[in-house]
């Protein structure tokens, strides 16, 4: 999916499906000046290479990654330079108790 949020109009966006593995189209999208592109089902190695190419064309464009990301590989995806990680694996995992504490900043 591709999202473009024009200045001052956050309610409008362009939503476009790009076939998986279509690297040329992702680079064309970067040249078009969209705000954010979501890249799906790509390995961390492939994603890292694509993000480097995208950053050469459009350094400010946001890149999100989705598909196949889980607790065993999330660090690999985070290391690619992606801006946003999208995953649903947390909905299928074992229940876990999470403890959160809010403390004043010192």
Helices and strands as residue ranges (DSSP letters): E 2-3, H 23-32, E 36-40, H 44-57, E 62-66, H 74-78, E 84-86, G 89-91
